[in-house]
Amino acid sequence: MKIFDSVEALEAALGTEVAVSEWATITQDRVNLFAEATDDPQWIHVDVERATQQSPFGGTVAHGYLTLSLLPKFLEATIDVRFCRMSINYGANKIRFPAPMRTGQRMRARFSLLALERLADCVQTVWQYTAEQEGGDKPVCVAEVVLRQYL
């Protein structure tokens, strides 16, 4: 866990990789629940038999947006910004899904601080979130996300 007790401490981390999360397994149950929650039951995600036989991935894969949606889980488990009373997701500058996340495999996240701006009542930060699959040669999700930490 990387702890930041002040804005100055966070500023000192600019341009660096700040944290790497623990591994988490992306189960078929999680993929199925995400498909149900988002009304996206495409067979490459939820039909194990068909995906094993017909998909170029050799089995089911997680939705790209599922890999993105795990950002708060990984962020909260690795970075603690204690000088603020709350953080909000302000948006994303860029999101890409360079490789499929295979169901049943493990994923983790890397966080690098790209930018920091002091505003009147908060600090706006831009983080590079890189989700990687264990043993993979490409990330499964790369996103520049914008957060606001309110003082």
DAQUITA-V561820 format. One record per helix or strand. SS is the DSSP state (H for helix, E for strand). FROM is the first residue (numbers start at 0). TO is the last residue. If there is no record, write none. Layout:
ss-><SS | SS>
from-><FROM | FROM>
to-><TO | TO>
This chain:
ss-><E | H | E | E | H | H | H | E | H | H | E | E | E | E | E | E>
from-><1 | 6 | 16 | 23 | 27 | 42 | 47 | 60 | 63 | 70 | 78 | 85 | 101 | 105 | 121 | 138>
to-><3 | 11 | 19 | 24 | 37 | 45 | 53 | 60 | 68 | 77 | 80 | 95 | 101 | 117 | 132 | 149>
